[in-house]
Amino acid sequence: MNQSRLSSAIEAVFNVIIGFTINFSANALVFPLFGWHISPSQNFALGAIYTIISLVRSYVIRRYFNARLHRAAKRMAGEQV
């Protein structure tokens, strides 16, 4: 079965939303342990930057592996790739 680009994007978005929530909470709890104090707006901005990076990374990796699996399935079926 081949995952569509839209399905890949939706999965990546949900994954990143969960990651952002964890990141935001972890920053609020862990940064003070190292003496770093950032405002909630700074924490949000930092999270947004890493969220964009994560979204692109997740989507590209998903599409790369999906294409590789699709080619491998065609080879196994004896179809021309």
Secondary structure, DSSP 8 states (H G I E B T S, - for coil): ----HHHHHHHHHHHHHHHHHHHHHHHHHHGGGGT----HHHHHHHHHHHHHHHHHHHHHHHHHHHHHHHHHHHHHTT---
